[in-house]
Amino acid sequence: MNRKLTVALLVSLGGLAYVAGCANSSRLFDDQRQQALAQLNQLPGVQAQWQTLEDGWFRSQGQLHLTLQQAFFEHYLGEEAPVLTAPLEVSSSLFQSFTPWGVTGVGNLDQSRGSLGRWLEKNRQASLPLVLNWQAGLFSSGLNLALALDSGQFANADSQMAWSPLQLSVQGLGEDAIDIQLSWQGVTASAASTQAKMAVQPLSLTLALKRLGRAWYAAQSELRLEGIQLQQPQQQLQLAGLHLRTQETERGTGLDGRLDMHYQLQLDSLRMQEDGDSHRLDKLVLDLTLDGVDRMGYETALNQQQSGAPQEPELALASLSLMGQKGLKIGLSPLQVMIEQAPLTLSGELTLPPYDVTAQPNPLALLQQSQGQLQVELAPQLAEQIPQLAANLDKLLQSGYLRRNELGNLLVEFKLADHRATANGLPLPL
């Protein structure tokens, strides 16, 4: 009998603890929701409102109404901001369920009202297959989001669009490190009035953002794009096989903190046609490093860039000075590309000393104190496209400023050392 009583007591205590945990998660969610609304309403041109439809310890439901004014787009997009004929209104229905260890939720756009509802009605569209899921742990301040867009299509009298599934996930929203992943199978669109066509083939994006002071930077990123085609009566563009990777690594702390940046780019092909002229790039490979960027200077530059305020030239120069106040090393290994089926290769490195651009803005003074080398190899047909080089090609070959290799390509090696500049060992004015 005592054993049964003990079990019943434990079960009762466990049930009470579970209910109390759910109630605590519900309270924390309410606090976070109010803080988020307050932060949204502090943004320029944003009005956010919440309407509670159901409120309880185990679940809640409500609607979020967002209104974006012209000032919002002008602040974040500047001169590129679209001109709105009316504020952009978006409403979402949100449902949350609570457990002692966190909250999970599902959100759907309210497609019967606001700007989206009017657009769907105008274009005779039933709905957009868009679903948002999120999850937040009780012992973590971060929020995890997952957005899914199923395949669909849109058409009116003039244009049509068809898109493939899209998936977006955001991990750690609200923390100092955010991971973003995007996968999209692509989209096609066309407009009869302009005879324009567009196709975006599968793309994927991974992005690791980190907070640096009040600003954000991409510690790591990777973009893969299978292709893009754009076509208009007098213009065409085709891009295939784009792969971009970036990495920014911190070293040192405090005043000695620095950043090493690494950028890698590959592009299979790029075709452009305009008014009868055609151009092409093939087999582009770029590997660029920038080592020793001052961390505090980089943070200052990011804060200025992300503040939304107009960028004054004096502030930009001051930021550059701070970023390079401990010196920089730039590496290129290599840049290779086929331009109109003719090869071009550049490789080398450049070491810049600590330098104050604001005190001495003359770039030649910086070069005189720098050390480095750059090897250039290019096909003769590329040299012929540069008027000054084509006019003096024979003279430069005879004097040794240019050489030919066994393939017939032109070679030159530039060097900076001891306040002197040379090309293939011959002096250059500096």
VODODO-89051 format. One record per atom (N, C-alpha, C, O, CB): x, y, z. Coordinates in pm, whole numbers, plus 50000, padded with zeros to 5 digits. Glycine has a CB too. Example, Ala and Ser with C-alpha at 12.3 -4.5 7.8 and 13.67 -1.06 7.14 Angstrom:
% residues 2
513194943150780 512304955050780 513204967050780 514244966850846 511314955350905 512854977550708 513674989450714 512905000350787 513415011450804 514084994050572 
This chain:
% residues 430
500834988050000 500005000050000 500875012650000 500595022349930 499065000050121 501945012150081 502845023650087 503535025749953 503765037049910 503885021750198 503875014349887 504525015549756 503605022149655 504045030649578 504955001849704 502315018349654 501365024649562 501205039449592 501095047649501 500005017649571 501195042849719 501075056849757 502285064849712 502175076249666 500885058249907 503435058649727 504665065449685 504675067949534 505025078749489 505895057049725 504275057649458 504215059149312 503225070049273 503515078449187 503835045849245 502035069849337 501035080049306 501545093949338 501285103449265 499755077349382 502275095049450 502815107949489 503855112849389 503875124549351 503425107249629 504725103649346 505745107449248 505125111549115 505555121249052 506715095849226 504095104049074 503415107548949 502765121248960 502815129348868 502365096848912 502155123749074 501495136649095 502505147949093 502275158349032 500715136749226 503635145849163 504675156149165 505235158449025 505495169748984 505795152349261 505425147148949 505905148548813 504945156248726 505365164548644 506165135048752 503635153548742 502635160848665 502615175548699 502515184048610 501265154948689 502725178548828 502765192648870 503995199648815 503935211148771 502745193649022 505135192448818 506375198348764 506245201048614 506705211348564 507575189148791 505625191648544 505435193448399 504565205548370 504885213748284 504825180948336 503435206748444 502535218048425 503255231148457 503135240948384 501275216548512 504005231148569 504735243148607 505775246848501 505975258648470 505425241148744 506445236548444 507425239148339 506785244948215 507325254148154 508155226548303 505625239648177 504915245048061 504495259548085 504625268147998 503675236348028 503995262148206 503575275748240 504755285248236 504625296748192 502915275948378 505935280548283 507135288948280 507575291748137 507945303048105 508275282248358 507535281548049 507885283547907 506915293447843 507335301947764 507865270047830 505615292347877 504625301547822 504925315947865 504825325247785 503225297447867 505295317647993 505595331048043 506845336747975 506875348447935 505795330748196 507885328247961 509115332947895 508845336647750 509395346447700 510205322147902 508005328847683 507675332047543 506945345447534 507225353447445 506805320947481 506025347947626 505315360847627 506295372347646 506185382647579 504245361147737 507255370647737 508255381247759 509095383547634 509345394947595 509175377547878 509535372547570 510355373947450 509565380047335 510095387947257 510915360247407 508285376447326 507455382247220 507305397347238 507385404847141 506065375547219 507095401747361 506955416047387 508265423447358 508245434447304 506525418447531 509395417347394 510685423547363 510905424447213 511395434647162 511835415647429 510555413747141 510725413846996 509845424446930 510285431346838 510395400046938 508615425946977 507735436246922 508305450246948 508265458846861 506325435146983 508835452347068 509415465347100 510615468247009 510775479546963 509855465847249 511445458046983 512605460046895 512165462846752 512755471246684 513515447846899 511135455846705 510645458246570 510105472446556 510365479146455 509545448146534 509385477246655 508795490546648 509825501646661 509515513246634 507755492046755 511045498346702 512115508146707 512805509846572 513525519646551 513125504246812 512585500446482 513185501446349 512495512446269 511295514446284 513105487946275 513235519546184 512615530246106 511595524846006 511885515545931 513675538046032 510425530646005 509405526945908 508725513745934 508135508145842 509995526645776 508775508446058 508175495546091 507135497246200 507385503846301 509265485446134 505975491446180 504935490746282 504545476146300 504145469446205 503685499446244 504665471146424 504375457146454 503295456446562 503365463346663 505665449646499 502295448046538 501215446146634 500945431246652 501095423446558 499935453446588 500545427346774 500235413446805 498805412546857 498395420246944 501235407746910 498055403046802 496685400646845 496585386446899 496755376746824 495675402846729 496315385147030 496205372047093 494845365847065 493815372147090 496445373147244 494845353647015 493595346346989 493365335347092 492225331947122 493615340346849 494445329747146 494345319447249 495585320347336 496705321547286 494185305247186 495395319647466 496525320947558 496375310647669 495395310747743 496605335447617 497355301647682 497275291347784 498645286347822 499655290647766 496425279947737 498675277047919 499945271547965 500555261747865 501775260047861 499765264848098 499715255147786 500205244747697 500275249147551 501025243347472 499335232547709 499515259247516 499565264147378 499025278347373 498325282947463 498765254847283 499375285047264 498855298547240 498755300747090 499395293847011 499755309447307 497945310347053 497745313346912 497485328246898 496855334446983 496565305146853 498005333946789 497795348146767 498145352146625 498515343646543 498605356346865 498035364946597 498365370346465 499335381946481 499175390746565 497085374946391 500365381646396 501365392346391 501105400746267 501045395546156 502815386546389 500945413846286 500695423046176 501895432446161 502255439546255 499385431046199 502505432346044 503655440946015 503285450745906 502695447045805 504895432645973 503645463445927 503465473945826 504815480345800 505455485645891 502415484645872 505245479745675 506535485445635 506275498045553 505675497445446 507375475145554 506745509545606 506575522245538 507735524745441 508705517145437 506475533745640 507605535445363 508655539145269 509985541445341 511045538245286 508255551745192 509935546745463 511165549745538 511985537245565 513215537945573 510825556545669 511345525745580 512065513245605 512975509745487 514145506745507 511075501645631 512455510345367 513235506845248 514305517245219 515395513845175 512315505245127 513995529945243 514985540545221 516145539245318 517295542045282 514335554245234 515855535145441 516915533945541 517875522645507 519085524245519 516325531645679 517345511245464 518185499545443 518655497845298 519655491145274 517455487245485 517945503745202 518325502145061 518825515044998 519375514744887 517145497044982 518645526345066 519145538945014 518535542544880 517315542344863 520635538545002 519395545744784 518925549744651 518265538344575 517525540644480 520075555244570 518525525844617 517935514244549 516535510944602 515915501444556 518845502244565 516035518844697 514745515844758 513615517544656 513605527244581 514495524944879 512655508144653 511505509744564 510585520744615 510555523744734 510725496444552 509845526744525 508885537144562 507525530444581 506955525144486 508825548544452 507025530844704 505775524344735 504595533544709 504645545444743 505765519644880 503555528344651 502305535944637 501465535144763 500585543444785 501505530744517 501735525044846 501045523144974 501945514845064 502785507345013 499645516344955 501805515945196 502625507745286 502435492845258 501365488445216 502265510745433 503495485245282 503455470745264 502955464445393 503565466045499 504865465145225 501855457145385 501225451245503 501285435945492 500895430045391 499745456045517 501785429645599 501915415045603 501345410145736 501645415745842 503405410645586 500525399645730 499955393645851 500275378745852 500265372045748 498415395945857 500565373545971 500875359445987 500105353646105 499955360146208 502395357346008 499605341446088 498975334146197 500005325046260 500645317146191 497735326146147 500165326046392 501205318846463 500595309946571 499735314446647 502225328546523 501055297446578 500585287946678 501785282446753 502755278146691 499765276346613 501745282646888 502845277946971 502355266947066 501235267547117 503465289547050 503195256947089 502945246947193 504145246947287 505285248547244 502715232647131 503855245147419 504875246747521 505155233647591 504255225647615 504455257347622 506415231447624 506865220447708 507795226447814 508195238047801 507595209247624 508125218947916 509035224548018 510405228247964 511105236348025 509195214748130 510805222647850 512145225247797 512145234047673 513195235747610 512815212247765 511005239847638 511045249147527 509705251247462 508655247747517 512025244547426 509765257047342 508555260247267 508775256647121 509875258647069 508175275347282 507765251447056 507775249046912 506575256246852 505555258146918 507745233746879 506715260246726 505615267646665 505555265846516 506495261246452 505745282146697 504405269646463 504145269246319 503525282546280 502645287646350 503215257146279 503975288046169 503425300646122 503005299745977 503665293345896 504415311846140 501895306345945 501415307045807 501055321445774 500455328545855 500185297645787 501435325645654 501035338945608 499515339545595 498885330545539 501725342345474 498945350245646 497515352545627 497335357945485 497585369745459 496935362445735 496905349545397 496845353045255 495485358545214 495185359845096 497175340945171 494655361745313 493335367545283 493285382445310 492265388845286 492265360545364 494395388145360 494365402245396 495735408345367 496685401345332 493985404145545 495825421545384 497075428545365 497495429345219 496715426445129 498145421845443 498755433245198 499275434945063 499285421844986 498985421644867 500685440745067 499625410845054 499655397844987 498265393744943 498085388644832 500265387245078 497265395745029 495895392144993 495395399944872 494735394344784 494965394345110 495715412944869 495295421044754 496005416644627 495405416444520 495565435944780 497295413044640 498045408644522 497485395444469 497325393744348 499545407144555 497195386044560 496645373244517 495285374944450 494985368444350 496525363744636 494465383744505 493145386144446 493265392744309 492545389244215 492305394944538 494185402344299 494375409344172 494845399744063 494415400743948 495365420744188 495735390544100 496305381444001 495615367843999 496105358443937 497775379544028 494475366844067 493655354744065 494445342344108 494345331644047 493085352743925 495225344144215 495975333044270 495315328244398 494825336344477 497445337044295 495295315244419 494645309844537 495475312144662 494965317244762 494375294944519 496755308444659 497595309744777 499045307044739 499345302744628 497135300144889 499935309744834 501335306144823 501615295044923 501265296445041 502275318544848 502245283944880 502465272444969 503665274645060 504705268345044 502675259744886 503505283845157 504615287945244 504295284345389 503225287645438 504885303045230 505245277545457 505065273445597 506345276545674 507445273845626 504715258245607 506175282345794 507305285745880 507205277746010 506155277846075 507345300845908 508285270946048 508365263846174 509495269746257 510495274246201 508565248646152 509365269546389 510445274346474 510475266346603 509515259746641 510295289346503 511635267346670 511845260246795 512815268246880 513825273146830 512365245946771 512515269447010 513385276447103 513485268147230 512485263447283 512855290647135 514725266447278 514945258847400 514905267747523 515235279547516 516275251547394 514495262047635 514395269747759 515755274247807 515875284847868 513715261447866 516795266247779 518125269347830 518995275847723 520225276147737 518795256747881 518405280947619 519135287747512 518355300047470 517125299747460 519375278247391 519095310947445 518425323247401 518185323447251 517545332647199 519245335247441 518705313347180 518595313147036 517275307246988 516635299347058 519735305546976 516905311346868 515675306546805 516035299946673 516795305546594 514655318246783 515485288146649 515735280846525 514495281646436 513385278746480 516105266046554 514705285746311 513605287546217 513795278346097 514925275346058 513515302246171 512695273846040 512715265845917 511565270645829 510405269845867 512595250545948 511915275445711 510925280545616 510895271245495 511935267945439 511255295145572 509705267145456 509545258145341 508535264045243 507435267845280 509095243945388 508945264545117 508065269145009 507955257744907 508945254144844 508615282344941 506775252244892 506565241644795 506545247444653 506435259544635 505255234044824 506665238744556 506615243044417 505255249344386 504235245744445 506895231144322 505265258544294 504025265344257 504225273444131 505315273544073 503535274344370 503175280244089 503265288543969 502285300143978 501315299844054 502985280143843 502575310243898 501755322243894 501675326743748 502645325543674 502345333543985 500515331743709 500355336343571 499255346843565 498235345843634 500035324543476 499485356943481 498425366543448 498465368943298 499095361343224 498595379943528 497805379443253 497695381743108 499045384543043 499225381742924 496765393343082 500015389843120 501285393943060 502455385043100 503355382843018 501605408043097 502475379843221 503665372843270 503295359943341 502145357543378 504455381943365 504315351643357 504125339143429 505415335443501 506515339343460 503695327843332 505255327843608 506395323743689 506105309943746 504985306943786 506685333943803 507135301643750 507025288343810 508275286043895 509405287843848 506865277243701 508055281944021 509185279944109 509175265844166 508135259544181 509185290244221 510375261044196 510575247944255 510725249344406 510835260644456 511825240944194 510725238344480 510775239244626 511975247044678 513075246444622 510785225544685 511735254344786 512755262144855 512715258845002 511645257745062 512555277444832 513905257245061 514015254645205 515065263845265 516165265245212 514375239845232 514695270245376 515585279445446 515565276045593 514495274645653 515165294245422 516745274645653 516835272345797 517785282445858 518815285745800 517305257845827 517415287345975 518215296946051 518385291446192 517395289246262 517555311146053 519625289246233 519915283646365 520585294346452 521545300846410 520825271046353 520065296046575 520705305046670 520295319546659 521025328346704 522155304246654 519125322146601 518675335946589 518515342146728 517855336346815 517335336546510 519115353746748 519085360246878 520365358246956 520535364447061 517925355146958 521275349746908 522565347746973 523655355146897 523365362346801 522885332646983 524905353346939 526025360346875 526585352746756 527525357546692 527115362746977 526035341146725 526445333346608 525195327246546 524405320746615 527495322246646 525025329346416 523835324646345 524285316546223 525145320846147 522925336646302 523685304846206 523965296346090 522735296345998 521615293946043 524335281846133 522975298945871 521895299745772 522175289845659 523305288845610 521765314245716 521155282545620 521255273345506 520055275545414 518905276045459 521325258545555 520345276645286 519305278745186 519495268845073 520605266845024 519325293245131 518405262545032 518425253344918 517215256444832 516085256644880 518425238344965 517455258944704 516375262544612 516615255444480 517715256144424 516285277944592 515605248844431 515725241444307 515595250344184 515875245944072 514685230544302 515165262744203 515175272144091 513825278144060 512815275044124 515695265343970 513835287243960 512635294443921 512755298443774 513865300743724 512415307044011 511645299043705 511595304243568 510515314943562 509505314043632 511315292743464 510735324943477 509765335843464 509875341743324 510925341043260 510005346943573 508765347543278 508755353943147 507675364743145 506705364143220 508505343543034 507885374743058 506935385743041 506725388042893 507695390542820 507435398743111 505495387242847 505205388642704 505445402842656 505905404842543 503775384442675 505125412942738 505225426842694 506655430942664 506895438742572 504635435942798 507625425842741 509035429442721 509815418342652 511005420042625 509685432842854 509175406942623 509835395342564 511025390842649 512035386142596 510285398442421 510905392442780 511995388942871 511765375042928 510625371142957 512115399242984 512845367642945 512805354343005 513925353143107 515005358943090 512925343242897 513665345643213 514665343643318 514555329443371 513455323943382 514475353843433 515695323543403 515725310243465 516885309843563 518025312943528 515855298943358 516585306043685 517605303943787 517615289143820 516605283743865 517345312643916 518745282643796 518865268443820 519315265843964 519675275344034 519855262043721 519305253544011 519485250844154 520655258344217 521735259544160 519675236144174 520385263344337 521415270244414 521335265844560 520285261744609 521255285644403 522475266744628 522555263844770 523475273944835 524445278544774 523055249344796 523165277444959 523935287445033 524045283145178 523055279445241 523285301645023 525265283545232 525495281945375 526245294245423 527165299045357 526295268845406 525835299245538 526365311945587 526475311145739 525495308245807 525465323945544 527675313745792 527905314145937 528205328645975 529285333845946 529085304645979 527245335046040 527385349046080 527845349846225 527435341946309 526055356546061 528715359646252 529175362146388 529035377046420 529195385646333 530635357546408 528725379646546 528625393546589 530015398746623 530785392146693 527665394946710 530315410646574 531565417346604 531195431246655 530955440446577 532525418146479 531155432746788 530645445246844 529165446446818 528375437846857 531405457346785 528775457246751 527365459446716 527065455046574 525935456246528 527005474046734 528075450046504 527895446446363 528015431346345 528365424046438 528935453846275 527725426846223 527795412646188 528745410746071 528865419445984 526395407046153 529435399346070 530255395945953 530125381045927 529755373346015 531755399945976 530445377045804 530335363045762 531645355945793 532635357745721 529985361945611 531665347845899 532875340345932 533155329545828 534315326745797 532735333946071 532085323645774 532225313745667 531005314645577 529905317445622 532375299445725 531215312145449 530085311545357 530455302845238 531625301545203 529665325845310 529435297145177 529635289145055 528375290244971 527265287745018 529955274245089 528575293844846 527475295444751 527745286744629 528835287044571 527295310344710 526755279044591 526815271144467 525585274544383 524455274044431 526885255644498 525825277844260 524755281344167 525005274044036 526045275943971 524665296744145 524045265743998 524215257943875 524155266743751 524895264443655 523145247143866 523285276843752 523235285443635 522145295943641 521195294843719 523055277243512 522305306243558 521315316843539 521245319943390 522275320743323 521675329643622 520035321643340 519845326343203 518895338343205 517795337643260 519275314843112 519325349143144 518495361043127 518445364442979 519485364642912 519055373043211 517255367142928 517115369642785 516125380942762 515005380742813 516665356942711 516555390942682 515735401842634 516015403642486 516985397942436 516005415042713 515195411242414 515395412242269 516805416242228 517315411142128 514435422042212 517455425242302 518785429942264 519875425542361 521025429442345 518785444842253 519535417642461 520505413642563 520305399042602 519185394042609 520395422642686 521425392442627 521385378742677 522535376742774 523635382042754 521455368542560 522285368942878 523325365542975 523135351043017 522025346743049 523285375043099 524225343643016 524215329743061 525395327543154 526545330143117 524265319842939 525115322743273 526155319843371 526005305343414 524895300643437 526065329543494 527145298243425 527085283943460 528205280543556 529335284943541 527185275143333 527855272443657 528865266543745 529565276443835 530795277343831 529865259543664 528815283843916 529415293344009 529605286744145 528675280544198 528535306044022 530805288144201 531105282844334 531965293144408 533075296244365 531845268944326 531445298244518 532125308644596 532255303944740 531285299344800 531365322244588 533475305144796 533715301844935 534485313245001 535425318544942 534485288444948 534095316945123 534795327045199 535005322245342 534205314545395 534025340445198 536075326745404 536345323345543 537125334845606 538085339845548 537135310045554 536705338845725 537385349245801 537715343445938 536815339546013 536505362245813 539005342845970 539485336446092 540085346846186 540905355046145 540515325546060 539665346546311 540205355746411 541455349846475 541545337746496 539145358846519 542425358546505 543605354546582 544015366146671 543885377846633 544785350146488 544495362946787 544845373246883 543615378446954 542485375746913 545575384546813 543835385947060 542745391647139 543025406347169 544145411147157 542555383847270 541955413247208 542095427147250 542675435947141 542275435147025 542965427947372 543635444347180 544235453647085 545075446446979 545355452146874 545105463547159 545475434047007 546275426446911 545415417746819 545955410246737 547275417646985 544085418646831 543225410346750 543305413346602 543295425046561 541815411746796 543385402946520 543445404446375 542515394346309 542035384946372 544905402546324 542265396746181 541445387846100 542215383945975 542845392345910 540105394446064 542165371045941 542705366045814 541525362145727 540665354445769 543685353845836 541495367345605 540355365245516 540795357245393 541865359645337 539755378845472 539955347845353 540265338945241 539045338145151 537945334845195 540685324745291 539255341045021 538165341044924 538545331944807 539635333144751 537855355644874 537635322844772 537855313744659 536635314144567 535495313244612 538115299144709 536905315644439 535825316844341 536145308044221 537275307944170 535635331644297 535135300644175 535225292944052 533985295743967 532865296444018 535365277644081 534205297343839 533095299843746 533395292343617 534435294343555 532905315143718 532475283643578 532705275743457 532625284443332 533505283843247 531685264443447 531575292543322 531435300643200 530485312343223 529595311743308 530935291943083 530705322843146 529835334643145 529745339543002 530765342242939 530375345943241 528525340742950 528285345542815 527395357942822 526395358242893 527615334442727 527785368342747 527015380742742 526895385342598 527865385342523 527675391742829 525685389342560 525425394942428 524595407642445 523615407942519 524695384742336 525005418142374 524275430742381 524445438242250 525565441242207 524775439442501 523315441142187 523315448642060 524275442641958 524985449941889 523695463242086 524295429541948 525125422941848 526525419741893 527195411641828 525205431341728 527005425742002 528345422742055 528245411142154 527305410442233 528975435342122 529235402242149 529235390842240 530565390142313 531615393542258 528955377642164 530515385642438 531705384042521 531555371142600 530455366642631 531905396342616 532715365142633 532665352742706 533855351542801 534965355842769 532635340942610 533615345542917 534645341643013 534475326743039 533355321643045 534545349943146 535605319843055 535555305543083 536615302043187 537665308443195 535775297342954 536315291843266 537265285743359 537935296043450 539165296343462 538325278043282 537115304243512 537635314243606 537935307543741 537085300643797 536625325943625 539155309743791 539565304843923 540255316243996 541195322343944 540515292343910 539795319244117 540375329944198 540605324644338 539725318544398 539455342544200 541815327244390 542155323844528 542865335944587 544015338844553 543065310844536 542185343044676 542665355744729 542685355244881 541725350744944 541775367444681 543785359744941 543895360445086 544225374745127 544925382045056 544965350545138 543715378645242 543985391545302 544245389145451 543305387145528 542795401745279 545505389445490 545895385645625 546315397945706 546915407245655 547045375545621 545955397545836 546415407945927 545505419945939 545945430445985 547735412445885 544235418645899 543305429945912 543065432746060 542725423746137 541945426845839 543235445246100 543035448746240 541575446646280 540675451946215 543465463346265 541345439146386 539995435346426 539165447446465 538005448546424 540025425446541 539725456646544 538975468346587 538685477646470 537605483646463 539745475846696 539625478846378 539385486946260 538305481146173 537475488346117 540645488446180 538305467646160 537275460846082 535905462746146 534915464846077 537595445946068 535865461846280 534605463846351 534065477946329 532865479846308 534785461246500 534965487946332 534545501846308 533975503446167 532965510046147 535715511446329 534655497246070 534185498245932 532825491545916 531955496945846 535195491945835 532625479945978 531335473045969 530225481246034 529125482245979 531435459246035 530505487146149 529495495246217 529075507046131 527885510346125 530015500246351 530025513346064 529695524545977 528885519945857 527935526545816 530975531645930 529275508445800 528595503445680 527175499145713 526265501545633 529365491845619 526955492845829 525655487345864 524775497045942 523665493445982 525835474745942 525275509145965 524475518846040 523325524545957 522355529746013 525355530046089 523455523645824 522425529545738 522665544245709 521945550045628 521085527945799 523665550345774 523965564545751 524765566045623 525465556645582 524745570545871 524685577745557 525485580045436 526975578345465 527465582845569 525205594145380 527695572045373 529105569445391 529925581345341 530025583745221 529515556545317 530515588745435 531345599945399 532735595045359 533245585645419 531445609945516 533365601245256 534695596845213 535725597245326 536585588445335 535175605445098 535635607445412 536605608545522 536475596645617 537475591345665 536405621645598 535225592545646 535025581145735 535515568245671 536075559645739 533545579745773 535305566845539 535785554845470 537305553945475 537855543045498 535315554945324 538005565245455 539465565245463 539945562045604 540915554745622 540015578745418 539245567545703 539615564745842 539455549945874 540275544245945 538775573045938 538395543645822 538185529445843 539295521145778 539775511545837 536825525245789 539695524945657 540785517945589 542085518945668 542845509345678 540985523445448 542325530745724 543535532545804 543525523545926 544535517445960 543695547045846 542365522645993 542275514146112 542435499446076 543085492046150 540935516246182 541865495145963 541975481145923 543415477245893 543805465845917 541095478445801 544195486645840 545575483545803 546615489545894 547775490745855 545825488045667 546235493346016 547175500446102 548295491446155 549285496546207 546445506546218 548155478246142 549235469146180 549905462846058 550725453846071 548685458146271 549545467745939 550075461945817 549185450845763 548415444745838 551475456745841 549295448345633 548465438245567 549315430245471 550355434845422 547285444845491 548855417945445 549485409545343 548415404245252 547465397745297 550295398045407 548555406945123 547595402845021 548235391944935 549345393644884 547135415044933 547525380944919 548035370044837 547065366244726 545855365644747 548305357844924 547595363844608 546805359744492 547435347344435 548535347944378 546715371244384 546755335744449 547415323244409 546425312644359 546035303544433 548205317644526 546035314044238 546235325044145 544885330744104 543855327544163 547025320244020 544905339244003 543725342743924 543955337343784 544895341543715 543455358243923 543105328043741 543195322343607 541845323843539 540805321743601 543635307443612 541875327443412 540625329043339 540915328443189 541995332143143 539935342443376 539935323643115 539975324142968 539045335342924 537845334642948 539555310242903 539595345642861 538825356942812 538765355842660 539785356442592 539455370742856 537585354242608 537415351942464 538315340542418 538945341342312 537735364842383 538385329842499 539165317742473 540675320042474 541435311842424 538765311942340 541105331342532 542535334242546 542885334642695 542145340642773 542905347842476 543995328242735 544295326842878 544925339342940 545675346642875 545205315042899 544585341343068 545205351743150 545445345743288 544545339743346 544315364743158 546655347443341 547005342343473 547745353043551 548675359243499 547855329543462 547345355243675 548035364443765 548245357243898 547365350243946 547215377743784 549425359043956 549705353544088 550775362144155 551625367944087 550155338644079 550725362644287 551715370444358 551265373844497 550265368644546 552025383044283 552025382744563 551685387144697 552215401244718 553155405644651 552255377444802 551595408144811 551965421944841 551875423944992 550835421045052 551045432044765 552945428945052 552985431845195 552975446845215 553885453945172 554225425445262 551925451745283 551785466045308 552215469245451 551815462045543 550325470645283 553005479645472 553415483245607 552275490345681 551305494445617 554665492145603 552365491945813 551405500345884 551355514145820 552395520245794 551755501446034 550155518945794 550025531045714 548765538445754 547715532445777 549995527645562 548875551745763 547755560345796 547315567845670 547945577545629 548125570345910 546215563045610 545735569145486 545285583445509 545435591845420 544595561045427 544735586445626 544235599945652 545375609845664 545235621545626 543385600245779 546525605445717 547655614545733 548405616545601 548945627245576 548615609245839 548445606145517 549165606845390 548365599045285 548635587245262 550625601145404 547385605645222 546485598345132 547075594744997 546375588944914 545265606445110 548355597944970 548965594844842 549255579944832 550105574944907 550255603144822 548595572444743 548835557944735 550245554444691 550735543644724 547855551744640 550925563244615 552305560444573 553245559644692 554195551744692 552795571044476 552985567844794 553815567144914 553675553544982 554655548245035 553445578445012 552475547944980 552265534645037 552995524044956 553605515045014 550765531445043 552945524944823 553635515244738 555145515744758 555815505444754 553285517644591 555685527644778 557125528844796 557615521744922 558775517844930 557505543444802 556725520145019 557105513445143 556715498645143 556965491545241 556465520445262 556115494045036 555605480445032 556595471044964 557535475544898 554265479944959 556375458144981 557175448044915 556255437544856 555255433744918 558205441845013 556595432744737 555755422544677 556185419244537 557145424744484 554335426844677 555445410044478 555705405944341 554405401544276 553475397244345 556765394544335 554325402744146 553155398744069 553615393043936 554305399743859 552185410644047 553235380543910 553555374243781 552295374643693 551195371343736 554055359343801 552495378943569 551395380143474 551745372343348 552835373843292 551105395243441 550805364143305 550935357043177 549645359043101 548565355943151 551245341843198 549755364142978 548555366542898 548825363342752 549955364142704 548075380942913 547755359642683 547845356542542 548025369342461 547525379842501 546595348942495 548745368842348 548955380842267 547665387542224 547615399842216 549765377342145 546615379742195 545375385942150 544715394342259 543955403542230 544405375242103 545015391142386 544525399742494 545295412742499 544725423442521 544615392542629 546605411942479 547425424142477 546985433542367 547055445742382 548905420542459 546535428042256 546095436442145 544825444042176 544505453742107 545895427942022 544075439842280 542855446842319 543135458942408 542225466642438 541915437342390 544395460642450 544795472142533 545565481842444 546715478942409 545665467742656 544985493242407 545595501942304 547045505742333 547895504542245 544785514442289 547355510442454 548715514742483 549695503142477 550825504742431 548785521542619 549275491442523 550155479842518 550325474942376 551445471342337 549605468642606 549265474542297 549365469842158 550265478842075 551015473941990 547975469142094 550205491942100 551005501442021 552505500242050 553325503741965 550545515642048 552865495242169 554285494442208 554745480142230 555775477942294 554525502642333 553995470442179 554285456542207 555685452442160 556435446442236 553245447642142 556045455642036 557355451741983 558475458342061 559485451942092 557475455441835 558305470942095 559325478142171 559515472042309 560645470742356 558965492842183 558435468342375 558525462442509 559175448642504 559915444942595 557125461442572 558925441042397 559565428042382 561065429642356 561865422142412 558915420242268 561435439142273 562845441242241 563635446042362 564795442242380 562985451342128 563005454242446 563705459742562 563735450142680 564515452042774 563055472742604 562895439742678 562885430042786 561805432242890 561685424342984 564195430042852 561035442842876 559945445142971 558845434442955 558085431943048 559345459242952 558785428342838 557905416942813 558745405542757 559715407842685 556745420642716 558365393242790 559005381442734 557925372042683 556745373242717 559915374342839 558355362542599 557435352142551 557885338742607 559085336042622 557385351842395 556895330142638 557255316542679 557115307242560 556845311642448 556375311842797 557285294242584 557265284642474 555905283542408 555815278642296 557695271042523 554835287942475 553505287742416 553195300442338 552145301542274 552455285842523 554115310142342 553885322742273 553165333142357 552915344142309 553105320242150 552835329742481 552175339342569 553175349642622 554375346842629 551485332242686 552685361242659 553505372142710 553675370742861 552715367542932 552895385742674 554905373142910 555215371843050 555825384743103 556615391343035 556165360143073 555445388143226 556105399243296 556005396643445 554985391943494 555445413043259 557085399543516 557115398243662 557425411843723 558505417343704 558165387743707 556445417143796 556615429843865 557125427144006 556715417544071 555285437843869 558035435844052 558545434744189 558585448344254 558885458444191 559935428344190 558275448344384 558405460244468 559325456544583 559045447344659 557005465344520 560435464044595 561365461444705 562315473244718 562735479144619 562155448144682 562635476644843 563625487144870 563275500244799 564145506744743 565025482544828 562005504044802 561495516444743 561695516944592 561735527744534 562195528444807 561815505244528 562005504644384 560985495044324 560555485444388 563445500244348 560615497944199 559705489344123 560405484843996 561065492843929 558365496644090 560255471843963 560855466543841 559865457743767 558915452543825 562135458743873 560125456143636 559385446843552 560395438243480 561185443243399 558445454243452 560385425343507 561415416143453 562805421143486 563725419743404 561265414643300 562995427043605 564285431743649 564655445643600 565675451043641 565315422343607 563855451543513 564135464843459 563355475343538 562235472843581 563775465443307 563945487243557 563325497243645 562035502843587 561875504443466 564285508543670 561115505743680 559865512543648 559765525243731 560225525443845 558645503343673 559185535743677 559015547843759 557995545143870 556995538243850 558555559843672 558285550843987 557405548844102 557235562144176 556535562644277 557965537944197 
